[in-house]
């Protein structure tokens, strides 16, 4: 399969999300490399979409900007090609299913293998509906990352029993965004996941401070940050590099304390 496991083999993984094409493709490439230098061990590249139902206002703002720049799935694939000239960091695409369907799916997974995409997260495609694309993903060594929300134990076990790459545990119900505190009983969710699969577990949605990163790293194998990264880029545009590195470095330090 993919080499996502490399993100977890030297301690806790720090997974950073950014929307591709904001403020430009060139900036996206630069920011990925900056965040890797600062301690990120896996990158999620967001595929801009017009109706991102799982995303809050910060990422929606970035999607609008990226779409205005005419960045769609083919341009995201080109971005990964460029990144692969500079880095071997594991890369996962976060996309809704419609862009994959239109690509279409069989070509998407072949191209993903060829250019070095390690996995894909599809928030609007429940586990039960993934069977039509799983053979394509497996054939090309691309992990389909399972998202687990606070729900029933039976549902969690069903979602992760054949998980690969990593399991994305959603810290709270609702859309992405920066939260002041996280109240979901994550210990119980992670206990169920760990009893069901050996696949690493990472927690996302709302993590944006070193203190939160420390708390979540104590529970899971990895921490995911998204809205905090995207907010910096939205506000600072092409001048975000220094603050991004400081932000990622702060989370990494928090995780290691």
C-alpha positions as CSV (number, residue, x, y, z in Angstrom):
1,X,0.0,0.0,0.0
2,X,1.0,3.6,0.4
3,X,3.8,4.9,2.6
4,X,1.5,6.8,5.0
5,X,2.9,4.6,7.8
6,X,6.1,6.6,7.5
7,X,4.3,9.6,9.0
8,X,3.8,7.7,12.2
9,X,7.0,5.6,12.6
10,X,9.1,8.2,14.4
11,X,6.6,9.3,17.1
12,X,3.3,11.1,16.9
13,X,2.3,12.3,13.4
14,X,1.5,16.0,12.8
15,X,-0.9,16.2,9.8
16,X,-1.4,19.6,8.2
17,X,-4.2,20.5,5.9
18,X,-4.3,23.3,3.4
19,X,-6.5,24.2,0.4
20,X,-4.7,23.9,-2.9
21,X,-4.3,27.0,-4.9
22,X,-4.6,29.7,-2.2
23,X,-3.3,32.2,-3.0
24,X,-1.7,30.3,-5.9
25,X,-0.4,26.9,-6.8
26,X,3.1,28.1,-6.4
27,X,2.4,29.3,-2.8
28,X,0.8,25.9,-2.0
29,X,3.9,24.1,-3.0
30,X,6.1,26.5,-1.0
31,X,3.8,26.3,2.1
32,X,3.9,22.4,2.0
33,X,7.7,22.5,2.0
34,X,7.7,25.1,4.8
35,X,5.4,23.1,7.0
36,X,7.4,19.9,6.4
37,X,10.5,21.8,7.6
38,X,8.6,23.0,10.7
39,X,7.6,19.4,11.7
40,X,4.6,18.3,9.7
41,X,4.9,14.6,8.8
42,X,1.9,14.2,6.5
43,X,0.1,16.7,4.3
44,X,-3.6,16.8,3.4
45,X,-4.2,18.8,0.2
46,X,-7.8,20.1,-0.1
47,X,-9.5,19.8,-3.5
48,X,-11.5,23.0,-3.9
49,X,-15.2,22.3,-4.1
50,X,-18.3,24.5,-4.4
51,X,-20.4,22.8,-1.7
52,X,-18.0,21.6,1.0
53,X,-20.6,20.3,3.5
54,X,-18.1,19.2,6.1
55,X,-16.2,22.5,6.2
56,X,-16.6,25.6,8.2
57,X,-16.3,29.3,7.1
58,X,-12.5,29.4,7.1
59,X,-12.0,26.5,4.6
60,X,-15.1,27.6,2.6
61,X,-13.5,31.0,2.1
62,X,-10.4,29.3,0.8
63,X,-12.4,27.1,-1.5
64,X,-14.0,30.2,-3.0
65,X,-10.6,31.8,-3.6
66,X,-9.2,28.6,-5.1
67,X,-12.1,28.2,-7.5
68,X,-11.8,31.8,-8.6
69,X,-8.2,30.8,-9.5
70,X,-9.6,27.9,-11.6
71,X,-8.1,25.3,-9.3
72,X,-10.0,22.0,-9.6
73,X,-8.9,18.3,-9.2
74,X,-6.7,18.2,-12.4
75,X,-4.8,21.3,-11.1
76,X,-4.4,19.6,-7.7
77,X,-2.9,16.6,-9.4
78,X,-0.4,18.8,-11.1
79,X,0.4,20.4,-7.8
80,X,1.3,17.0,-6.4
81,X,3.5,16.3,-9.4
82,X,5.4,19.5,-8.6
83,X,5.7,18.6,-4.9
84,X,7.1,15.2,-5.8
85,X,10.1,17.0,-7.4
86,X,11.0,18.3,-3.9
87,X,9.6,16.0,-1.2
88,X,8.6,12.5,-0.4
89,X,6.3,13.5,2.5
90,X,3.1,11.4,2.5
91,X,0.3,13.3,0.8
92,X,-3.4,12.6,1.1
93,X,-6.1,14.4,-0.9
94,X,-9.3,15.6,0.8
95,X,-12.0,15.7,-1.8
96,X,-15.7,15.3,-2.1
97,X,-16.8,12.5,-4.4
98,X,-18.1,14.5,-7.3
99,X,-14.7,15.6,-8.6
100,X,-13.4,12.0,-8.4
101,X,-16.5,10.7,-10.2
102,X,-16.1,13.2,-13.0
103,X,-12.4,12.6,-13.4
104,X,-13.4,9.6,-13.6
105,X,-12.6,7.3,-10.6
106,X,-10.6,4.7,-12.5
107,X,-8.4,7.3,-14.1
108,X,-8.1,9.2,-10.8
109,X,-6.7,6.2,-8.9
110,X,-4.3,5.3,-11.7
111,X,-3.0,8.8,-11.9
112,X,-2.8,9.0,-8.1
113,X,-0.5,6.0,-8.1
114,X,1.6,7.4,-10.9
115,X,2.2,10.8,-9.3
116,X,2.6,9.7,-5.7
117,X,-0.7,10.4,-3.9
118,X,-0.8,8.1,-0.9
119,X,-4.4,8.3,0.2
120,X,-7.7,10.0,-0.2
121,X,-10.4,11.3,2.3
122,X,-13.9,11.6,0.9
123,X,-16.1,13.1,3.6
124,X,-19.4,12.6,1.7
125,X,-18.9,9.0,0.8
126,X,-19.9,6.7,3.7
127,X,-18.0,3.5,4.3
128,X,-20.9,1.4,2.9
129,X,-20.7,3.3,-0.5
130,X,-16.9,2.9,-0.8
131,X,-17.1,-0.6,-2.2
132,X,-17.4,0.7,-5.8
133,X,-14.0,2.5,-5.6
134,X,-12.1,0.3,-3.0
135,X,-10.9,-2.2,-5.7
136,X,-9.6,0.7,-7.7
137,X,-7.8,2.1,-4.7
138,X,-6.4,-1.2,-3.6
139,X,-5.2,-2.0,-7.0
140,X,-3.2,1.2,-7.2
141,X,-2.0,1.3,-3.6
142,X,-4.0,4.3,-2.5
143,X,-5.5,4.3,1.0
144,X,-9.1,5.4,1.5
145,X,-8.9,7.1,4.9
146,X,-11.9,6.3,7.1
147,X,-13.5,9.2,9.0
148,X,-15.0,8.3,12.4
149,X,-17.5,10.6,14.1
150,X,-18.9,10.4,17.6
151,X,-21.5,7.7,17.0
152,X,-22.4,4.1,18.0
153,X,-19.8,1.5,18.9
154,X,-21.2,-0.8,16.2
155,X,-21.0,1.9,13.6
156,X,-17.4,2.8,14.5
157,X,-16.3,-0.9,14.4
158,X,-17.9,-1.3,11.0
159,X,-16.2,1.8,9.6
160,X,-12.7,0.9,10.6
161,X,-12.5,-2.9,10.4
162,X,-10.7,-2.8,7.0
163,X,-9.1,0.7,7.5
164,X,-5.8,1.4,5.9
165,X,-3.4,4.4,6.1
166,X,-4.8,6.1,9.2
167,X,-8.2,6.5,10.9
168,X,-9.4,10.1,11.0
169,X,-11.3,10.6,14.3
170,X,-13.5,13.7,14.2
171,X,-13.2,15.4,17.6
172,X,-16.7,16.8,17.6
173,X,-19.9,16.9,15.6
174,X,-20.4,19.7,13.1
175,X,-18.1,21.2,10.5
176,X,-14.4,22.0,10.6
177,X,-13.2,25.0,12.5
178,X,-11.1,26.3,15.4
179,X,-12.6,25.5,18.8
180,X,-11.9,26.8,22.2
181,X,-12.3,23.3,23.8
182,X,-13.1,19.8,22.7
183,X,-15.6,17.9,24.8
184,X,-16.3,14.7,22.9
185,X,-15.4,11.5,24.9
186,X,-12.5,10.7,22.6
187,X,-11.0,8.1,24.9
188,X,-13.9,5.7,24.4
189,X,-14.0,6.3,20.6
190,X,-10.3,5.6,20.3
191,X,-10.5,2.6,22.5
192,X,-13.1,1.1,20.2
193,X,-11.0,1.9,17.1
194,X,-7.9,0.4,18.7
195,X,-9.7,-2.8,19.6
196,X,-10.8,-3.1,15.9
197,X,-7.8,-2.2,13.9
198,X,-4.0,-1.8,14.1
199,X,-4.2,1.2,11.7
200,X,-2.9,4.4,13.3
201,X,-5.5,6.9,14.7
202,X,-5.3,10.7,14.2
203,X,-7.6,13.3,15.7
204,X,-8.8,16.3,13.8
205,X,-11.5,19.1,13.7
206,X,-10.8,22.1,15.9
207,X,-7.2,21.6,17.0
208,X,-5.2,24.9,16.7
209,X,-3.3,25.4,19.9
210,X,-0.2,23.7,21.4
211,X,-2.2,22.8,24.4
212,X,-4.9,21.1,22.3
213,X,-2.2,19.3,20.3
214,X,-0.6,18.1,23.5
215,X,-3.9,16.8,24.8
216,X,-4.9,15.0,21.6
217,X,-1.4,13.5,21.1
218,X,-1.7,11.9,24.5
219,X,-4.8,10.0,23.2
220,X,-3.9,9.2,19.6
221,X,-1.1,8.4,17.2
222,X,-1.4,11.7,15.4
223,X,-3.0,15.2,15.4
224,X,-4.6,16.9,12.4
225,X,-4.7,20.7,12.0
226,X,-6.5,22.4,9.2
227,X,-8.5,25.6,9.8
228,X,-5.6,27.1,11.7
229,X,-3.3,26.7,8.7
230,X,-5.9,27.9,6.3
231,X,-6.8,30.9,8.4
232,X,-3.2,32.1,8.3
233,X,-3.0,31.7,4.5
234,X,-6.4,33.4,4.0
235,X,-5.2,36.4,6.0
236,X,-1.6,36.7,4.8
237,X,-1.7,35.3,1.3
238,X,1.8,35.0,-0.2
239,X,3.4,36.3,3.0
240,X,2.2,33.5,5.2
241,X,5.4,31.3,5.2
242,X,7.0,32.5,8.4
243,X,3.8,32.5,10.5
244,X,2.9,29.0,9.1
245,X,6.3,27.6,10.2
246,X,5.9,29.2,13.6
247,X,2.3,27.8,14.0
248,X,3.3,24.2,12.9
249,X,6.4,24.4,15.1
250,X,4.3,25.4,18.1
251,X,1.9,22.5,17.6
252,X,4.8,20.1,17.2
253,X,6.4,21.3,20.4
254,X,3.1,21.0,22.2
255,X,2.8,17.4,21.0
256,X,6.2,16.5,22.3
257,X,5.9,18.0,25.8
